[in-house]
């Protein structure tokens, strides 16, 4: 009776190398998958937004602070009621015009007076010559000659006195003009102080949607609407400098050589549940040395467009903690793979 032949079984010397190769490939793939990024901790920087404060006390007449509105540098954001100041400016302007008219009149009088003085001087010189000839011909007594000369000199002195008086009046009017111009400049400054202009180009954010630390913010914040009375220094809004936020993360010194500026990054907002916010795309835009603990500070630029799809009020995230993944470049991964294969070889 023939013995039943057992099924073929490969030799363990063949199975073991194949198994080792498969395990090595799996380990390498797992290593590359788990180490193609560097984990970092940090937070969203608060200096990506700039606060806007009420310039002075007053009632809001116009408010251009609207959520999401883009403005250019110098655009009017807030206009306080300036009726009293404008009325005062109009009064000063009318006074200045009156003084200018007075000055023109006095200058015209001065011109006519100068012409009159020149005419009188010429006539006086002529009369003096005529009286001199009459006196020489004995047609005029010495007393009459002296008396006529004295009268002409008195007439000249009276004109000179009038000229001095006119010059004083002109100086007074010019001083009034300078004083009024100064008052007008001050009044214009008061009116300008009633206007809040955008300090830079950016996107406006309302105060109720911004993160504020109660321990470091000691001013009162309001929503600016026409008719509301506000005081100087009230927080009326924020302006963002760009359409992205900045996350500052700590990169250990031993890992900083593995990353390069411009690499892709993802940021997880640890203050929010992962069901709401997972990882948001970003870019590593800079690396700077830290003076503490031999660490480096990485700057990650986060796109707001992607963030708005996940968080209703993204501005509340300013100052919150984040966990970031900074991915390595392809060349770095290939170098790792070559090093691993080289070690196994």
C-alpha positions in Angstrom: 0.0 0.0 0.0 1.4 3.3 -1.1 2.2 5.9 1.6 0.2 9.0 1.3 2.5 11.8 0.1 2.4 15.0 2.3 1.8 18.4 0.6 4.9 20.3 -0.4 6.2 22.7 2.2 8.8 25.3 1.3 12.0 25.3 3.3 12.2 27.7 6.2 15.4 29.0 4.7 13.3 30.4 1.8 10.4 31.7 4.0 12.6 33.5 6.5 14.3 35.9 4.0 11.0 36.7 2.3 9.3 37.4 5.6 12.2 39.5 6.8 12.1 41.5 3.6 8.4 42.1 3.9 8.7 43.1 7.5 11.6 45.5 6.6 9.5 47.1 3.9 6.6 47.5 6.3 8.8 49.0 8.9 10.4 51.3 6.4 7.0 52.4 5.1 5.7 52.9 8.6 8.8 54.8 9.6 8.6 57.1 6.6 4.9 57.6 7.2 5.3 58.5 10.8 8.4 60.6 10.4 7.7 62.6 7.3 6.8 65.6 9.6 8.0 67.2 12.8 5.5 67.9 15.6 5.6 71.3 17.2 3.6 73.2 19.8 2.8 76.9 19.8 0.0 79.4 19.6 -1.7 81.9 17.2 0.1 85.2 17.4 -2.0 88.2 18.6 0.0 90.7 16.6 -1.7 89.6 13.3 -4.5 92.1 14.1 -4.3 95.8 15.0 -6.8 97.3 17.5 -8.8 100.5 16.5 -9.6 103.0 19.2 -12.0 106.0 19.3 -9.9 109.1 18.6 -11.8 111.4 21.1 -15.1 111.8 22.9 -18.2 112.3 20.8 -21.3 110.9 19.1 -20.8 108.6 16.1 -22.1 110.2 13.0 -20.8 107.7 10.5 -19.3 104.2 11.0 -17.6 102.3 8.2 -16.4 99.5 10.5 -18.1 96.4 9.0 -17.1 92.8 9.4 -15.0 91.6 6.6 -14.8 94.9 4.8 -11.5 95.6 3.1 -10.1 99.2 3.4 -7.1 101.0 2.1 -4.7 103.0 4.3 -6.3 106.4 5.1 -9.9 105.4 4.5 -12.4 106.9 6.9 -13.6 104.3 9.4 -15.3 106.5 12.0 -16.7 110.0 11.9 -17.9 111.7 15.1 -20.4 114.5 15.2 -18.5 117.7 14.4 -21.3 120.2 14.0 -20.2 122.5 16.9 -16.6 122.3 15.7 -17.5 123.0 12.1 -19.7 126.0 13.2 -16.8 127.4 15.2 -14.5 126.8 12.2 -16.9 128.7 9.9 -17.0 131.6 12.4 -13.2 131.8 12.5 -13.1 131.6 8.7 -15.5 134.6 8.4 -13.4 136.5 10.9 -10.3 135.7 9.0 -11.9 137.0 5.8 -12.9 140.2 7.6 -9.4 140.8 8.8 -8.1 140.1 5.3 -10.5 142.7 3.9 -9.4 145.2 6.6 -5.8 144.5 5.6 -6.5 145.2 2.0 -8.3 148.5 2.9 -5.4 149.6 5.1 -2.9 148.7 2.4 -4.9 150.8 -0.1 -5.0 153.7 2.4 -1.2 153.3 2.9 -0.7 153.5 -0.9 -2.8 156.6 -1.2 -1.1 158.2 1.8 2.4 157.5 0.3 1.3 159.2 -2.9 -0.1 162.1 -0.9 3.2 162.5 1.0 5.2 162.5 -2.2 2.9 165.1 -3.7 3.1 167.3 -0.6 6.9 167.0 -0.4 7.2 168.0 -4.1 4.9 170.9 -3.5 6.7 171.9 -0.3 10.0 171.9 -2.1 8.6 174.1 -4.8 7.0 176.5 -2.4 10.3 176.7 -0.4 12.1 177.7 -3.5 9.5 180.3 -4.4 9.5 181.8 -0.9 13.2 181.9 -1.0 13.2 183.9 -4.2 10.5 186.3 -2.8 12.6 186.6 0.4 15.7 187.5 -1.6 13.8 190.1 -3.6 12.4 191.5 -0.3 8.9 190.7 -1.4 8.5 188.5 1.7 9.5 189.4 5.2 11.7 187.1 7.3 8.8 186.4 9.7 6.5 185.4 6.9 9.2 183.3 5.3 9.8 181.4 8.5 6.1 181.0 9.3 5.4 179.5 5.8 8.3 177.1 6.2 7.0 176.1 9.7 3.5 175.4 8.4 4.8 173.2 5.6 6.9 171.2 8.1 3.9 170.8 10.4 1.9 169.5 7.4 4.6 167.0 6.8 4.7 165.9 10.5 0.9 165.5 10.5 1.2 163.1 7.5 4.0 161.2 9.2 1.9 160.8 12.3 -1.0 159.6 10.2 1.4 157.2 8.5 2.5 155.8 11.8 -1.0 155.4 13.0 -1.9 153.6 9.8 1.1 151.3 10.2 0.0 150.4 13.8 -3.5 149.6 12.6 -2.0 147.4 9.8 0.2 145.6 12.3 -2.8 145.0 14.6 -4.8 143.5 11.7 -1.8 141.3 10.6 -1.5 140.0 14.2 -5.3 139.3 14.2 -4.9 137.4 10.9 -2.0 135.3 12.3 -4.0 134.6 15.5 -7.1 133.6 13.5 -5.1 131.3 11.3 -3.7 129.6 14.3 -7.2 129.2 15.8 -8.4 127.8 12.4 -5.5 125.3 12.4 -6.4 124.2 15.9 -10.0 123.9 15.0 -9.2 121.9 11.9 -7.1 119.6 14.1 -10.1 119.2 16.4 -12.3 118.2 13.5 -9.6 115.9 12.1 -9.4 114.2 15.6 -13.1 113.4 15.2 -12.2 111.2 12.2 -10.7 107.7 12.6 -8.8 106.7 9.5 -7.4 103.3 8.7 -3.7 103.0 9.7 -3.0 100.5 7.0 -4.6 98.4 4.3 -6.5 95.3 5.5 -9.7 93.6 6.5 -11.9 95.0 9.3 -13.1 92.8 12.2 -15.8 93.7 14.8 -14.9 93.7 18.4 -17.4 91.0 19.5 -15.6 88.4 17.2 -12.1 89.0 18.4 -10.1 87.2 21.1 -9.2 89.5 24.0 -7.3 88.6 27.1 -9.1 90.2 30.1 -5.8 90.4 32.0 -4.0 92.4 29.4 -6.8 94.5 27.9 -8.1 97.2 30.2 -10.2 99.2 27.8 -13.9 99.1 27.2 -15.0 97.7 23.9 -18.2 98.7 22.0 -19.8 98.1 18.6 -19.7 101.4 16.7 -23.1 102.5 15.4 -24.3 106.0 14.4 -25.8 107.9 17.3 -23.8 106.1 20.0 -21.7 108.3 22.3 -18.2 107.0 22.8 -15.1 108.2 24.8 -11.5 108.5 23.7 -9.7 105.2 23.8 -12.8 102.9 23.4 -12.1 99.8 21.4 -14.2 100.0 18.2 -12.8 97.2 16.1 -9.7 95.5 14.7 -8.0 95.4 11.3 -6.1 92.4 10.0 -2.9 93.0 8.0 -3.5 90.1 5.6 -5.9 87.2 4.8 -4.0 84.8 7.0 -3.1 84.2 10.6 0.4 83.5 12.0 1.2 80.6 14.3 4.5 80.6 16.2 5.7 77.1 17.1 8.8 75.8 18.9 11.1 73.6 16.9 13.8 71.7 18.9 17.4 72.2 17.9 17.9 68.6 17.0 15.0 68.7 14.5 15.5 72.1 12.9 18.0 70.8 10.4 15.3 68.5 8.9 12.9 71.3 7.9 13.2 74.1 5.4 11.4 77.4 4.9 8.6 77.0 2.4 7.6 73.5 3.4 4.0 72.5 3.9 2.6 72.5 7.4 -0.7 71.6 9.1 -2.0 73.2 12.3 -4.4 71.6 14.8 -6.3 74.0 17.1 -6.0 72.3 20.4 -8.5 74.6 22.0 -11.3 73.2 19.8 -12.6 69.6 19.5 -11.2 67.6 16.6 -14.8 67.1 15.4 -14.9 70.9 14.7 -11.3 71.6 13.7 -8.8 69.0 12.7 -5.7 70.1 10.8 -5.6 73.3 8.8 -3.2 73.8 5.9 -0.3 76.3 6.1 3.2 77.1 5.1 6.4 77.4 7.1 7.5 81.0 6.2 10.4 81.5 8.6 12.7 80.0 11.2 14.4 82.2 13.9 16.6 81.3 16.8 15.3 81.4 20.3 17.3 82.7 23.2 15.9 80.1 25.5 16.5 76.3 25.8 18.4 76.0 22.5 15.1 76.1 20.5 14.0 77.6 17.2 10.8 79.5 16.5 9.0 78.5 13.3 6.5 80.9 11.7 3.6 79.2 10.0 1.2 81.1 7.8 -2.4 79.8 8.1 -4.9 80.5 5.3 -8.1 82.2 6.6 -10.2 80.9 3.7 -9.7 77.3 4.9 -10.1 78.3 8.5 -13.5 80.1 7.9 -15.0 76.8 6.7 -14.2 75.2 10.0 -14.6 77.9 12.6 -17.4 80.5 12.7 -15.4 83.2 14.5 -11.8 82.6 13.4 -10.6 85.8 15.1 -11.3 84.2 18.5 -8.4 81.9 17.8 -5.9 84.6 18.2 -3.8 83.6 21.3 -5.0 80.1 21.4 -2.7 77.0 21.6 -1.9 75.0 18.5 -0.2 71.7 17.6 1.6 71.9 14.3 3.0 69.4 11.8 5.8 70.7 9.7 6.4 68.3 6.8 9.8 67.4 5.4 10.8 67.8 1.8 11.0 64.9 -0.7 14.8 65.0 -0.8 14.9 64.6 3.0 12.7 61.5 2.8 14.8 59.9 0.1 17.9 60.6 2.1 16.3 58.9 5.1 15.4 55.9 2.9 18.9 55.7 1.5 20.3 55.8 5.1 18.0 53.1 6.3 18.7 50.8 3.3 22.4 51.5 3.6 22.3 50.4 7.3 20.4 47.2 6.5 22.8 46.5 3.6 
